C-alpha cells in the first residue's frame, strides 16, 4: 500500500521565487509548514493509500492517456487561502484553468474509474501549495500578502509530462518519490 498522487511538476521562475520569499519572510514567526521549492507541483488527482497491483494499472492508464496528448502551457496567477481568514489552512498560488488542463484532469479521472479506483468527486481547483498553516497570530500580515499578490501574473509553465508520485510521510515532512513519468508528447 502506497500513498500516491498524480501531478505536474512546477519549476519556479523568478516571480514565484520572490513571492514565496515574501510570504516566508513576512510570516517567519508563524507556525507554517512551507513547501520546499523543489517539491512545487500541481496535483491533478490525489489517490491516497493504494494497493501495489492497482498502482500498476494506474501507471498503464497514465501511459495510454498521456502518450500523444500534446504539451501545453498553464498560467500561475494570484494568491489565496483555503478555508478563510478566520481559519486559514493553506496558502496557495492559483493556476488558471485552461481547456487543455481540464481535459487532462478529466481524462485521468475517467481513466481511474476504469481501474476501479474511487476518488473524491469534487470540483477541480488547480493550485500550487506554498504552505500549510498550523497556527497563525498575525492575520493582518497574511491578509496584506494575499491582497498584494491576489491578481499577479506569476509565471507560465510548460506542461509536457505527468508524474505519478508516492508521498512518504516523515517527521521532517513529506518525501515525494516519482513512481513513473509520462510524457505528453510522442518522443
Secondary structure, DSSP 8 states (H G I E B T S, - for coil): -EEEEEEEE----HHHHHHHHHHHHHTTTSEEEE--GGG-EEEEEEEEEE-HHHHHHHHHHHHHHHTTT--EEEEEEEEEEEEETTEEEEEEEEE---HHHHHHHHHHHHHHHHTT----------EEEEEEEEE-S-HHHHHHHHHHHTT-EEEEEEE-EEEEEEEEEETTEEEEEEEEEEESS--
